[in-house]
Amino acid sequence: MSIIEKMSKIVNDGDVAAGEKLIHDDYQFLMHASGKKLSKQDILKWLGMKDVQMEKVRVLFENDEVGFGLSLIHISDPTRPLYISYAVFCLK
């Protein structure tokens, strides 16, 4: 299973323990629209809320150094729209 598929499963399961093991301590999630950066601890807190589901996850490219994936994101709040998400991971 690719790291993108593993991360998608962790998000869908809300598995904080698996996220703790997989996500590097220096991980940062950049929210491109606002410029806000989320740390590993921010992501783990978010995972624990179990309010996000990823579907139609596509691994567009992945090797030992980088991964690029695309997915649809559903947030449990019905007033929030469906999002198209892309992710670029540096794996080393």
PDB file of N, CA, C and O in Angstrom:
ATOM      1  N   MET A   1       0.847  -1.173   0.000  1.00  0.00           N
ATOM      2  CA  MET A   1       0.000   0.000   0.000  1.00  0.00           C
ATOM      3  C   MET A   1       0.896   1.241   0.000  1.00  0.00           C
ATOM      4  O   MET A   1       1.875   1.310   0.743  1.00  0.00           O
ATOM      5  N   SER A   2       0.553   2.208  -0.835  1.00  0.00           N
ATOM      6  CA  SER A   2       1.353   3.435  -0.918  1.00  0.00           C
ATOM      7  C   SER A   2       1.151   4.281   0.337  1.00  0.00           C
ATOM      8  O   SER A   2       0.187   4.080   1.076  1.00  0.00           O
ATOM      9  N   ILE A   3       2.050   5.217   0.573  1.00  0.00           N
ATOM     10  CA  ILE A   3       1.928   6.092   1.742  1.00  0.00           C
ATOM     11  C   ILE A   3       0.687   6.989   1.619  1.00  0.00           C
ATOM     12  O   ILE A   3       0.071   7.327   2.630  1.00  0.00           O
ATOM     13  N   ILE A   4       0.321   7.371   0.404  1.00  0.00           N
ATOM     14  CA  ILE A   4      -0.882   8.174   0.196  1.00  0.00           C
ATOM     15  C   ILE A   4      -2.124   7.359   0.551  1.00  0.00           C
ATOM     16  O   ILE A   4      -3.039   7.876   1.191  1.00  0.00           O
ATOM     17  N   GLU A   5      -2.163   6.100   0.145  1.00  0.00           N
ATOM     18  CA  GLU A   5      -3.288   5.228   0.509  1.00  0.00           C
ATOM     19  C   GLU A   5      -3.332   4.994   2.014  1.00  0.00           C
ATOM     20  O   GLU A   5      -4.411   4.974   2.607  1.00  0.00           O
ATOM     21  N   LYS A   6      -2.161   4.816   2.639  1.00  0.00           N
ATOM     22  CA  LYS A   6      -2.113   4.642   4.094  1.00  0.00           C
ATOM     23  C   LYS A   6      -2.658   5.874   4.811  1.00  0.00           C
ATOM     24  O   LYS A   6      -3.437   5.753   5.756  1.00  0.00           O
ATOM     25  N   MET A   7      -2.247   7.058   4.362  1.00  0.00           N
ATOM     26  CA  MET A   7      -2.707   8.284   5.002  1.00  0.00           C
ATOM     27  C   MET A   7      -4.206   8.459   4.807  1.00  0.00           C
ATOM     28  O   MET A   7      -4.896   8.914   5.720  1.00  0.00           O
ATOM     29  N   SER A   8      -4.719   8.107   3.640  1.00  0.00           N
ATOM     30  CA  SER A   8      -6.161   8.192   3.391  1.00  0.00           C
ATOM     31  C   SER A   8      -6.935   7.280   4.334  1.00  0.00           C
ATOM     32  O   SER A   8      -7.983   7.668   4.851  1.00  0.00           O
ATOM     33  N   LYS A   9      -6.432   6.082   4.559  1.00  0.00           N
ATOM     34  CA  LYS A   9      -7.076   5.146   5.474  1.00  0.00           C
ATOM     35  C   LYS A   9      -7.052   5.693   6.902  1.00  0.00           C
ATOM     36  O   LYS A   9      -8.041   5.598   7.629  1.00  0.00           O
ATOM     37  N   ILE A  10      -5.920   6.262   7.293  1.00  0.00           N
ATOM     38  CA  ILE A  10      -5.796   6.852   8.630  1.00  0.00           C
ATOM     39  C   ILE A  10      -6.818   7.976   8.812  1.00  0.00           C
ATOM     40  O   ILE A  10      -7.466   8.066   9.854  1.00  0.00           O
ATOM     41  N   VAL A  11      -6.959   8.828   7.799  1.00  0.00           N
ATOM     42  CA  VAL A  11      -7.930   9.930   7.867  1.00  0.00           C
ATOM     43  C   VAL A  11      -9.344   9.371   7.975  1.00  0.00           C
ATOM     44  O   VAL A  11     -10.111   9.790   8.842  1.00  0.00           O
ATOM     45  N   ASN A  12      -9.695   8.429   7.103  1.00  0.00           N
ATOM     46  CA  ASN A  12     -11.053   7.880   7.095  1.00  0.00           C
ATOM     47  C   ASN A  12     -11.392   7.142   8.386  1.00  0.00           C
ATOM     48  O   ASN A  12     -12.541   7.158   8.829  1.00  0.00           O
ATOM     49  N   ASP A  13     -10.403   6.501   8.986  1.00  0.00           N
ATOM     50  CA  ASP A  13     -10.624   5.773  10.247  1.00  0.00           C
ATOM     51  C   ASP A  13     -10.513   6.686  11.470  1.00  0.00           C
ATOM     52  O   ASP A  13     -10.911   6.299  12.568  1.00  0.00           O
ATOM     53  N   GLY A  14      -9.980   7.883  11.289  1.00  0.00           N
ATOM     54  CA  GLY A  14      -9.726   8.772  12.432  1.00  0.00           C
ATOM     55  C   GLY A  14      -8.725   8.157  13.393  1.00  0.00           C
ATOM     56  O   GLY A  14      -8.840   8.312  14.609  1.00  0.00           O
ATOM     57  N   ASP A  15      -7.735   7.453  12.836  1.00  0.00           N
ATOM     58  CA  ASP A  15      -6.787   6.660  13.617  1.00  0.00           C
ATOM     59  C   ASP A  15      -5.591   7.513  14.056  1.00  0.00           C
ATOM     60  O   ASP A  15      -4.583   7.597  13.354  1.00  0.00           O
ATOM     61  N   VAL A  16      -5.720   8.138  15.218  1.00  0.00           N
ATOM     62  CA  VAL A  16      -4.680   9.029  15.734  1.00  0.00           C
ATOM     63  C   VAL A  16      -3.382   8.271  16.006  1.00  0.00           C
ATOM     64  O   VAL A  16      -2.300   8.783  15.720  1.00  0.00           O
ATOM     65  N   ALA A  17      -3.475   7.061  16.554  1.00  0.00           N
ATOM     66  CA  ALA A  17      -2.263   6.277  16.868  1.00  0.00           C
ATOM     67  C   ALA A  17      -1.475   5.951  15.598  1.00  0.00           C
ATOM     68  O   ALA A  17      -0.249   6.060  15.585  1.00  0.00           O
ATOM     69  N   ALA A  18      -2.166   5.557  14.540  1.00  0.00           N
ATOM     70  CA  ALA A  18      -1.480   5.266  13.272  1.00  0.00           C
ATOM     71  C   ALA A  18      -0.919   6.550  12.669  1.00  0.00           C
ATOM     72  O   ALA A  18       0.160   6.533  12.076  1.00  0.00           O
ATOM     73  N   GLY A  19      -1.639   7.659  12.813  1.00  0.00           N
ATOM     74  CA  GLY A  19      -1.138   8.951  12.334  1.00  0.00           C
ATOM     75  C   GLY A  19       0.127   9.359  13.059  1.00  0.00           C
ATOM     76  O   GLY A  19       1.058   9.884  12.449  1.00  0.00           O
ATOM     77  N   GLU A  20       0.161   9.118  14.362  1.00  0.00           N
ATOM     78  CA  GLU A  20       1.352   9.424  15.170  1.00  0.00           C
ATOM     79  C   GLU A  20       2.568   8.672  14.639  1.00  0.00           C
ATOM     80  O   GLU A  20       3.670   9.220  14.609  1.00  0.00           O
ATOM     81  N   LYS A  21       2.377   7.423  14.221  1.00  0.00           N
ATOM     82  CA  LYS A  21       3.486   6.600  13.719  1.00  0.00           C
ATOM     83  C   LYS A  21       3.909   7.004  12.308  1.00  0.00           C
ATOM     84  O   LYS A  21       5.099   7.000  11.993  1.00  0.00           O
ATOM     85  N   LEU A  22       2.942   7.352  11.456  1.00  0.00           N
ATOM     86  CA  LEU A  22       3.239   7.602  10.048  1.00  0.00           C
ATOM     87  C   LEU A  22       3.745   9.017   9.780  1.00  0.00           C
ATOM     88  O   LEU A  22       4.633   9.211   8.949  1.00  0.00           O
ATOM     89  N   ILE A  23       3.190   9.998  10.474  1.00  0.00           N
ATOM     90  CA  ILE A  23       3.502  11.396  10.177  1.00  0.00           C
ATOM     91  C   ILE A  23       4.802  11.809  10.870  1.00  0.00           C
ATOM     92  O   ILE A  23       4.964  11.601  12.072  1.00  0.00           O
ATOM     93  N   HIS A  24       5.701  12.379  10.123  1.00  0.00           N
ATOM     94  CA  HIS A  24       6.986  12.836  10.655  1.00  0.00           C
ATOM     95  C   HIS A  24       6.766  14.004  11.608  1.00  0.00           C
ATOM     96  O   HIS A  24       5.830  14.784  11.427  1.00  0.00           O
ATOM     97  N   ASP A  25       7.610  14.130  12.608  1.00  0.00           N
ATOM     98  CA  ASP A  25       7.488  15.197  13.609  1.00  0.00           C
ATOM     99  C   ASP A  25       7.583  16.598  12.993  1.00  0.00           C
ATOM    100  O   ASP A  25       7.002  17.544  13.525  1.00  0.00           O
ATOM    101  N   ASP A  26       8.297  16.737  11.896  1.00  0.00           N
ATOM    102  CA  ASP A  26       8.467  18.041  11.245  1.00  0.00           C
ATOM    103  C   ASP A  26       7.412  18.318  10.169  1.00  0.00           C
ATOM    104  O   ASP A  26       7.496  19.323   9.463  1.00  0.00           O
ATOM    105  N   TYR A  27       6.418  17.429  10.044  1.00  0.00           N
ATOM    106  CA  TYR A  27       5.382  17.561   9.019  1.00  0.00           C
ATOM    107  C   TYR A  27       4.667  18.911   9.134  1.00  0.00           C
ATOM    108  O   TYR A  27       4.376  19.379  10.234  1.00  0.00           O
ATOM    109  N   GLN A  28       4.389  19.526   7.981  1.00  0.00           N
ATOM    110  CA  GLN A  28       3.575  20.733   7.928  1.00  0.00           C
ATOM    111  C   GLN A  28       2.574  20.599   6.794  1.00  0.00           C
ATOM    112  O   GLN A  28       2.920  20.165   5.695  1.00  0.00           O
ATOM    113  N   PHE A  29       1.342  20.972   7.067  1.00  0.00           N
ATOM    114  CA  PHE A  29       0.284  20.983   6.065  1.00  0.00           C
ATOM    115  C   PHE A  29       0.006  22.444   5.739  1.00  0.00           C
ATOM    116  O   PHE A  29      -0.418  23.207   6.607  1.00  0.00           O
ATOM    117  N   LEU A  30       0.242  22.833   4.500  1.00  0.00           N
ATOM    118  CA  LEU A  30       0.047  24.215   4.075  1.00  0.00           C
ATOM    119  C   LEU A  30      -1.335  24.348   3.452  1.00  0.00           C
ATOM    120  O   LEU A  30      -1.650  23.682   2.466  1.00  0.00           O
ATOM    121  N   MET A  31      -2.151  25.211   4.033  1.00  0.00           N
ATOM    122  CA  MET A  31      -3.472  25.512   3.482  1.00  0.00           C
ATOM    123  C   MET A  31      -3.269  26.661   2.500  1.00  0.00           C
ATOM    124  O   MET A  31      -3.131  27.820   2.892  1.00  0.00           O
ATOM    125  N   HIS A  32      -3.253  26.307   1.202  1.00  0.00           N
ATOM    126  CA  HIS A  32      -2.827  27.277   0.196  1.00  0.00           C
ATOM    127  C   HIS A  32      -3.723  28.519   0.121  1.00  0.00           C
ATOM    128  O   HIS A  32      -3.230  29.603  -0.192  1.00  0.00           O
ATOM    129  N   ALA A  33      -5.014  28.387   0.397  1.00  0.00           N
ATOM    130  CA  ALA A  33      -5.908  29.553   0.292  1.00  0.00           C
ATOM    131  C   ALA A  33      -5.626  30.592   1.378  1.00  0.00           C
ATOM    132  O   ALA A  33      -5.661  31.795   1.118  1.00  0.00           O
ATOM    133  N   SER A  34      -5.346  30.121   2.595  1.00  0.00           N
ATOM    134  CA  SER A  34      -5.132  31.051   3.709  1.00  0.00           C
ATOM    135  C   SER A  34      -3.661  31.253   4.048  1.00  0.00           C
ATOM    136  O   SER A  34      -3.299  32.230   4.704  1.00  0.00           O
ATOM    137  N   GLY A  35      -2.810  30.327   3.598  1.00  0.00           N
ATOM    138  CA  GLY A  35      -1.401  30.377   3.944  1.00  0.00           C
ATOM    139  C   GLY A  35      -1.103  29.819   5.331  1.00  0.00           C
ATOM    140  O   GLY A  35       0.048  29.815   5.768  1.00  0.00           O
ATOM    141  N   LYS A  36      -2.140  29.345   6.026  1.00  0.00           N
ATOM    142  CA  LYS A  36      -1.964  28.786   7.363  1.00  0.00           C
ATOM    143  C   LYS A  36      -1.242  27.439   7.275  1.00  0.00           C
ATOM    144  O   LYS A  36      -1.487  26.646   6.365  1.00  0.00           O
ATOM    145  N   LYS A  37      -0.346  27.198   8.241  1.00  0.00           N
ATOM    146  CA  LYS A  37       0.382  25.933   8.314  1.00  0.00           C
ATOM    147  C   LYS A  37      -0.095  25.157   9.529  1.00  0.00           C
ATOM    148  O   LYS A  37      -0.208  25.704  10.626  1.00  0.00           O
ATOM    149  N   LEU A  38      -0.376  23.865   9.322  1.00  0.00           N
ATOM    150  CA  LEU A  38      -0.768  22.975  10.409  1.00  0.00           C
ATOM    151  C   LEU A  38       0.394  22.048  10.731  1.00  0.00           C
ATOM    152  O   LEU A  38       1.043  21.526   9.826  1.00  0.00           O
ATOM    153  N   SER A  39       0.657  21.843  12.006  1.00  0.00           N
ATOM    154  CA  SER A  39       1.738  20.960  12.445  1.00  0.00           C
ATOM    155  C   SER A  39       1.227  19.520  12.561  1.00  0.00           C
ATOM    156  O   SER A  39       0.042  19.252  12.363  1.00  0.00           O
ATOM    157  N   LYS A  40       2.119  18.622  12.880  1.00  0.00           N
ATOM    158  CA  LYS A  40       1.744  17.233  13.124  1.00  0.00           C
ATOM    159  C   LYS A  40       0.684  17.161  14.214  1.00  0.00           C
ATOM    160  O   LYS A  40      -0.301  16.437  14.068  1.00  0.00           O
ATOM    161  N   GLN A  41       0.869  17.901  15.305  1.00  0.00           N
ATOM    162  CA  GLN A  41      -0.095  17.866  16.399  1.00  0.00           C
ATOM    163  C   GLN A  41      -1.459  18.415  15.973  1.00  0.00           C
ATOM    164  O   GLN A  41      -2.494  17.914  16.413  1.00  0.00           O
ATOM    165  N   ASP A  42      -1.465  19.434  15.124  1.00  0.00           N
ATOM    166  CA  ASP A  42      -2.728  19.957  14.584  1.00  0.00           C
ATOM    167  C   ASP A  42      -3.448  18.874  13.775  1.00  0.00           C
ATOM    168  O   ASP A  42      -4.660  18.698  13.900  1.00  0.00           O
ATOM    169  N   ILE A  43      -2.699  18.161  12.956  1.00  0.00           N
ATOM    170  CA  ILE A  43      -3.283  17.104  12.118  1.00  0.00           C
ATOM    171  C   ILE A  43      -3.813  15.969  12.990  1.00  0.00           C
ATOM    172  O   ILE A  43      -4.901  15.453  12.734  1.00  0.00           O
ATOM    173  N   LEU A  44      -3.057  15.572  14.018  1.00  0.00           N
ATOM    174  CA  LEU A  44      -3.517  14.496  14.899  1.00  0.00           C
ATOM    175  C   LEU A  44      -4.805  14.894  15.625  1.00  0.00           C
ATOM    176  O   LEU A  44      -5.704  14.070  15.792  1.00  0.00           O
ATOM    177  N   LYS A  45      -4.893  16.137  16.050  1.00  0.00           N
ATOM    178  CA  LYS A  45      -6.116  16.623  16.695  1.00  0.00           C
ATOM    179  C   LYS A  45      -7.287  16.561  15.707  1.00  0.00           C
ATOM    180  O   LYS A  45      -8.387  16.136  16.061  1.00  0.00           O
ATOM    181  N   TRP A  46      -7.042  16.979  14.499  1.00  0.00           N
ATOM    182  CA  TRP A  46      -8.039  16.953  13.439  1.00  0.00           C
ATOM    183  C   TRP A  46      -8.491  15.515  13.148  1.00  0.00           C
ATOM    184  O   TRP A  46      -9.682  15.260  12.974  1.00  0.00           O
ATOM    185  N   LEU A  47      -7.537  14.580  13.098  1.00  0.00           N
ATOM    186  CA  LEU A  47      -7.880  13.170  12.873  1.00  0.00           C
ATOM    187  C   LEU A  47      -8.816  12.660  13.954  1.00  0.00           C
ATOM    188  O   LEU A  47      -9.773  11.940  13.666  1.00  0.00           O
ATOM    189  N   GLY A  48      -8.543  13.030  15.194  1.00  0.00           N
ATOM    190  CA  GLY A  48      -9.349  12.564  16.315  1.00  0.00           C
ATOM    191  C   GLY A  48     -10.790  13.042  16.268  1.00  0.00           C
ATOM    192  O   GLY A  48     -11.661  12.441  16.896  1.00  0.00           O
ATOM    193  N   MET A  49     -11.052  14.113  15.534  1.00  0.00           N
ATOM    194  CA  MET A  49     -12.417  14.636  15.419  1.00  0.00           C
ATOM    195  C   MET A  49     -13.285  13.759  14.526  1.00  0.00           C
ATOM    196  O   MET A  49     -14.511  13.796  14.630  1.00  0.00           O
ATOM    197  N   LYS A  50     -12.669  12.973  13.652  1.00  0.00           N
ATOM    198  CA  LYS A  50     -13.352  12.045  12.743  1.00  0.00           C
ATOM    199  C   LYS A  50     -14.460  12.725  11.938  1.00  0.00           C
ATOM    200  O   LYS A  50     -15.535  12.155  11.748  1.00  0.00           O
ATOM    201  N   ASP A  51     -14.196  13.933  11.470  1.00  0.00           N
ATOM    202  CA  ASP A  51     -15.229  14.640  10.711  1.00  0.00           C
ATOM    203  C   ASP A  51     -14.922  14.761   9.221  1.00  0.00           C
ATOM    204  O   ASP A  51     -15.624  15.467   8.497  1.00  0.00           O
ATOM    205  N   VAL A  52     -13.877  14.078   8.764  1.00  0.00           N
ATOM    206  CA  VAL A  52     -13.467  14.156   7.363  1.00  0.00           C
ATOM    207  C   VAL A  52     -13.396  12.749   6.769  1.00  0.00           C
ATOM    208  O   VAL A  52     -12.923  11.815   7.416  1.00  0.00           O
ATOM    209  N   GLN A  53     -13.865  12.613   5.546  1.00  0.00           N
ATOM    210  CA  GLN A  53     -13.744  11.367   4.805  1.00  0.00           C
ATOM    211  C   GLN A  53     -13.152  11.674   3.438  1.00  0.00           C
ATOM    212  O   GLN A  53     -13.544  12.633   2.773  1.00  0.00           O
ATOM    213  N   MET A  54     -12.201  10.843   3.035  1.00  0.00           N
ATOM    214  CA  MET A  54     -11.578  10.972   1.720  1.00  0.00           C
ATOM    215  C   MET A  54     -12.118   9.856   0.841  1.00  0.00           C
ATOM    216  O   MET A  54     -12.246   8.715   1.284  1.00  0.00           O
ATOM    217  N   GLU A  55     -12.433  10.187  -0.404  1.00  0.00           N
ATOM    218  CA  GLU A  55     -12.886   9.155  -1.331  1.00  0.00           C
ATOM    219  C   GLU A  55     -12.267   9.382  -2.693  1.00  0.00           C
ATOM    220  O   GLU A  55     -11.744  10.455  -2.994  1.00  0.00           O
ATOM    221  N   LYS A  56     -12.340   8.355  -3.501  1.00  0.00           N
ATOM    222  CA  LYS A  56     -11.776   8.395  -4.852  1.00  0.00           C
ATOM    223  C   LYS A  56     -10.316   8.849  -4.807  1.00  0.00           C
ATOM    224  O   LYS A  56      -9.894   9.692  -5.598  1.00  0.00           O
ATOM    225  N   VAL A  57      -9.566   8.288  -3.887  1.00  0.00           N
ATOM    226  CA  VAL A  57      -8.151   8.633  -3.727  1.00  0.00           C
ATOM    227  C   VAL A  57      -7.374   8.066  -4.903  1.00  0.00           C
ATOM    228  O   VAL A  57      -7.459   6.876  -5.205  1.00  0.00           O
ATOM    229  N   ARG A  58      -6.629   8.920  -5.551  1.00  0.00           N
ATOM    230  CA  ARG A  58      -5.794   8.498  -6.674  1.00  0.00           C
ATOM    231  C   ARG A  58      -4.351   8.850  -6.378  1.00  0.00           C
ATOM    232  O   ARG A  58      -4.032   9.994  -6.054  1.00  0.00           O
ATOM    233  N   VAL A  59      -3.495   7.875  -6.491  1.00  0.00           N
ATOM    234  CA  VAL A  59      -2.058   8.113  -6.385  1.00  0.00           C
ATOM    235  C   VAL A  59      -1.589   8.435  -7.796  1.00  0.00           C
ATOM    236  O   VAL A  59      -1.540   7.555  -8.656  1.00  0.00           O
ATOM    237  N   LEU A  60      -1.249   9.683  -8.030  1.00  0.00           N
ATOM    238  CA  LEU A  60      -0.832  10.096  -9.361  1.00  0.00           C
ATOM    239  C   LEU A  60       0.637   9.780  -9.608  1.00  0.00           C
ATOM    240  O   LEU A  60       1.037   9.456 -10.726  1.00  0.00           O
ATOM    241  N   PHE A  61       1.436   9.881  -8.544  1.00  0.00           N
ATOM    242  CA  PHE A  61       2.858   9.556  -8.645  1.00  0.00           C
ATOM    243  C   PHE A  61       3.389   9.317  -7.244  1.00  0.00           C
ATOM    244  O   PHE A  61       3.038  10.031  -6.305  1.00  0.00           O
ATOM    245  N   GLU A  62       4.229   8.319  -7.112  1.00  0.00           N
ATOM    246  CA  GLU A  62       4.896   8.099  -5.839  1.00  0.00           C
ATOM    247  C   GLU A  62       6.157   7.278  -6.064  1.00  0.00           C
ATOM    248  O   GLU A  62       6.153   6.287  -6.795  1.00  0.00           O
ATOM    249  N   ASN A  63       7.237   7.710  -5.420  1.00  0.00           N
ATOM    250  CA  ASN A  63       8.466   6.927  -5.393  1.00  0.00           C
ATOM    251  C   ASN A  63       9.026   7.015  -3.978  1.00  0.00           C
ATOM    252  O   ASN A  63       8.282   7.342  -3.054  1.00  0.00           O
ATOM    253  N   ASP A  64      10.299   6.738  -3.780  1.00  0.00           N
ATOM    254  CA  ASP A  64      10.878   6.739  -2.436  1.00  0.00           C
ATOM    255  C   ASP A  64      11.079   8.137  -1.854  1.00  0.00           C
ATOM    256  O   ASP A  64      11.384   8.268  -0.668  1.00  0.00           O
ATOM    257  N   GLU A  65      10.916   9.174  -2.661  1.00  0.00           N
ATOM    258  CA  GLU A  65      11.200  10.527  -2.200  1.00  0.00           C
ATOM    259  C   GLU A  65       9.988  11.447  -2.167  1.00  0.00           C
ATOM    260  O   GLU A  65       9.927  12.350  -1.333  1.00  0.00           O
ATOM    261  N   VAL A  66       9.031  11.240  -3.049  1.00  0.00           N
ATOM    262  CA  VAL A  66       7.899  12.164  -3.151  1.00  0.00           C
ATOM    263  C   VAL A  66       6.644  11.401  -3.576  1.00  0.00           C
ATOM    264  O   VAL A  66       6.717  10.385  -4.269  1.00  0.00           O
ATOM    265  N   GLY A  67       5.504  11.911  -3.147  1.00  0.00           N
ATOM    266  CA  GLY A  67       4.230  11.351  -3.572  1.00  0.00           C
ATOM    267  C   GLY A  67       3.274  12.478  -3.917  1.00  0.00           C
ATOM    268  O   GLY A  67       3.325  13.548  -3.312  1.00  0.00           O
ATOM    269  N   PHE A  68       2.397  12.240  -4.893  1.00  0.00           N
ATOM    270  CA  PHE A  68       1.396  13.224  -5.294  1.00  0.00           C
ATOM    271  C   PHE A  68       0.081  12.495  -5.469  1.00  0.00           C
ATOM    272  O   PHE A  68      -0.015  11.557  -6.261  1.00  0.00           O
ATOM    273  N   GLY A  69      -0.942  12.927  -4.725  1.00  0.00           N
ATOM    274  CA  GLY A  69      -2.235  12.271  -4.791  1.00  0.00           C
ATOM    275  C   GLY A  69      -3.367  13.255  -4.941  1.00  0.00           C
ATOM    276  O   GLY A  69      -3.192  14.455  -4.726  1.00  0.00           O
ATOM    277  N   LEU A  70      -4.534  12.749  -5.313  1.00  0.00           N
ATOM    278  CA  LEU A  70      -5.721  13.546  -5.544  1.00  0.00           C
ATOM    279  C   LEU A  70      -6.905  12.807  -4.932  1.00  0.00           C
ATOM    280  O   LEU A  70      -6.989  11.584  -5.041  1.00  0.00           O
ATOM    281  N   SER A  71      -7.822  13.530  -4.291  1.00  0.00           N
ATOM    282  CA  SER A  71      -8.988  12.881  -3.698  1.00  0.00           C
ATOM    283  C   SER A  71     -10.129  13.874  -3.541  1.00  0.00           C
ATOM    284  O   SER A  71      -9.945  15.084  -3.670  1.00  0.00           O
ATOM    285  N   LEU A  72     -11.315  13.335  -3.260  1.00  0.00           N
ATOM    286  CA  LEU A  72     -12.464  14.146  -2.878  1.00  0.00           C
ATOM    287  C   LEU A  72     -12.551  14.113  -1.359  1.00  0.00           C
ATOM    288  O   LEU A  72     -12.339  13.069  -0.744  1.00  0.00           O
ATOM    289  N   ILE A  73     -12.860  15.249  -0.757  1.00  0.00           N
ATOM    290  CA  ILE A  73     -12.922  15.370   0.697  1.00  0.00           C
ATOM    291  C   ILE A  73     -14.349  15.754   1.103  1.00  0.00           C
ATOM    292  O   ILE A  73     -14.900  16.742   0.619  1.00  0.00           O
ATOM    293  N   HIS A  74     -14.931  14.958   1.996  1.00  0.00           N
ATOM    294  CA  HIS A  74     -16.231  15.273   2.586  1.00  0.00           C
ATOM    295  C   HIS A  74     -16.012  15.666   4.039  1.00  0.00           C
ATOM    296  O   HIS A  74     -15.342  14.949   4.781  1.00  0.00           O
ATOM    297  N   ILE A  75     -16.566  16.788   4.446  1.00  0.00           N
ATOM    298  CA  ILE A  75     -16.522  17.219   5.837  1.00  0.00           C
ATOM    299  C   ILE A  75     -17.914  17.006   6.414  1.00  0.00           C
ATOM    300  O   ILE A  75     -18.908  17.309   5.754  1.00  0.00           O
ATOM    301  N   SER A  76     -17.998  16.488   7.639  1.00  0.00           N
ATOM    302  CA  SER A  76     -19.284  16.075   8.205  1.00  0.00           C
ATOM    303  C   SER A  76     -20.292  17.211   8.358  1.00  0.00           C
ATOM    304  O   SER A  76     -21.493  16.954   8.452  1.00  0.00           O
ATOM    305  N   ASP A  77     -19.836  18.439   8.385  1.00  0.00           N
ATOM    306  CA  ASP A  77     -20.739  19.587   8.468  1.00  0.00           C
ATOM    307  C   ASP A  77     -21.484  19.724   7.127  1.00  0.00           C
ATOM    308  O   ASP A  77     -20.857  20.007   6.106  1.00  0.00           O
ATOM    309  N   PRO A  78     -22.814  19.526   7.117  1.00  0.00           N
ATOM    310  CA  PRO A  78     -23.557  19.551   5.845  1.00  0.00           C
ATOM    311  C   PRO A  78     -23.568  20.913   5.149  1.00  0.00           C
ATOM    312  O   PRO A  78     -23.913  20.992   3.971  1.00  0.00           O
ATOM    313  N   THR A  79     -23.199  21.977   5.850  1.00  0.00           N
ATOM    314  CA  THR A  79     -23.149  23.295   5.219  1.00  0.00           C
ATOM    315  C   THR A  79     -21.844  23.520   4.464  1.00  0.00           C
ATOM    316  O   THR A  79     -21.711  24.492   3.721  1.00  0.00           O
ATOM    317  N   ARG A  80     -20.882  22.619   4.657  1.00  0.00           N
ATOM    318  CA  ARG A  80     -19.584  22.749   3.978  1.00  0.00           C
ATOM    319  C   ARG A  80     -19.625  21.984   2.658  1.00  0.00           C
ATOM    320  O   ARG A  80     -20.176  20.884   2.611  1.00  0.00           O
ATOM    321  N   PRO A  81     -19.067  22.525   1.605  1.00  0.00           N
ATOM    322  CA  PRO A  81     -19.106  21.844   0.298  1.00  0.00           C
ATOM    323  C   PRO A  81     -18.106  20.691   0.215  1.00  0.00           C
ATOM    324  O   PRO A  81     -17.237  20.532   1.072  1.00  0.00           O
ATOM    325  N   LEU A  82     -18.255  19.907  -0.821  1.00  0.00           N
ATOM    326  CA  LEU A  82     -17.291  18.861  -1.161  1.00  0.00           C
ATOM    327  C   LEU A  82     -16.035  19.541  -1.698  1.00  0.00           C
ATOM    328  O   LEU A  82     -16.120  20.489  -2.478  1.00  0.00           O
ATOM    329  N   TYR A  83     -14.880  19.057  -1.281  1.00  0.00           N
ATOM    330  CA  TYR A  83     -13.617  19.637  -1.721  1.00  0.00           C
ATOM    331  C   TYR A  83     -12.850  18.657  -2.584  1.00  0.00           C
ATOM    332  O   TYR A  83     -12.931  17.445  -2.389  1.00  0.00           O
ATOM    333  N   ILE A  84     -12.121  19.178  -3.519  1.00  0.00           N
ATOM    334  CA  ILE A  84     -11.141  18.393  -4.257  1.00  0.00           C
ATOM    335  C   ILE A  84      -9.805  18.725  -3.627  1.00  0.00           C
ATOM    336  O   ILE A  84      -9.437  19.893  -3.499  1.00  0.00           O
ATOM    337  N   SER A  85      -9.090  17.700  -3.241  1.00  0.00           N
ATOM    338  CA  SER A  85      -7.835  17.909  -2.531  1.00  0.00           C
ATOM    339  C   SER A  85      -6.687  17.278  -3.301  1.00  0.00           C
ATOM    340  O   SER A  85      -6.837  16.228  -3.925  1.00  0.00           O
ATOM    341  N   TYR A  86      -5.562  17.924  -3.245  1.00  0.00           N
ATOM    342  CA  TYR A  86      -4.339  17.302  -3.742  1.00  0.00           C
ATOM    343  C   TYR A  86      -3.303  17.401  -2.649  1.00  0.00           C
ATOM    344  O   TYR A  86      -3.326  18.317  -1.828  1.00  0.00           O
ATOM    345  N   ALA A  87      -2.413  16.464  -2.650  1.00  0.00           N
ATOM    346  CA  ALA A  87      -1.371  16.445  -1.625  1.00  0.00           C
ATOM    347  C   ALA A  87      -0.046  16.079  -2.265  1.00  0.00           C
ATOM    348  O   ALA A  87       0.033  15.206  -3.129  1.00  0.00           O
ATOM    349  N   VAL A  88       0.975  16.758  -1.825  1.00  0.00           N
ATOM    350  CA  VAL A  88       2.345  16.431  -2.224  1.00  0.00           C
ATOM    351  C   VAL A  88       3.089  16.076  -0.945  1.00  0.00           C
ATOM    352  O   VAL A  88       3.118  16.866  -0.002  1.00  0.00           O
ATOM    353  N   PHE A  89       3.679  14.915  -0.911  1.00  0.00           N
ATOM    354  CA  PHE A  89       4.405  14.457   0.266  1.00  0.00           C
ATOM    355  C   PHE A  89       5.871  14.297  -0.067  1.00  0.00           C
ATOM    356  O   PHE A  89       6.220  13.697  -1.083  1.00  0.00           O
ATOM    357  N   CYS A  90       6.723  14.825   0.775  1.00  0.00           N
ATOM    358  CA  CYS A  90       8.151  14.509   0.726  1.00  0.00           C
ATOM    359  C   CYS A  90       8.346  13.350   1.663  1.00  0.00           C
ATOM    360  O   CYS A  90       8.060  13.468   2.855  1.00  0.00           O
ATOM    361  N   LEU A  91       8.821  12.241   1.165  1.00  0.00           N
ATOM    362  CA  LEU A  91       8.850  11.006   1.928  1.00  0.00           C
ATOM    363  C   LEU A  91      10.151  10.759   2.656  1.00  0.00           C
ATOM    364  O   LEU A  91      10.244   9.807   3.432  1.00  0.00           O
ATOM    365  N   LYS A  92      11.145  11.572   2.436  1.00  0.00           N
ATOM    366  CA  LYS A  92      12.421  11.373   3.131  1.00  0.00           C
ATOM    367  C   LYS A  92      12.704  12.540   4.021  1.00  0.00           C
ATOM    368  O   LYS A  92      13.734  12.566   4.696  1.00  0.00           O
TER     369      LYS A  92
END
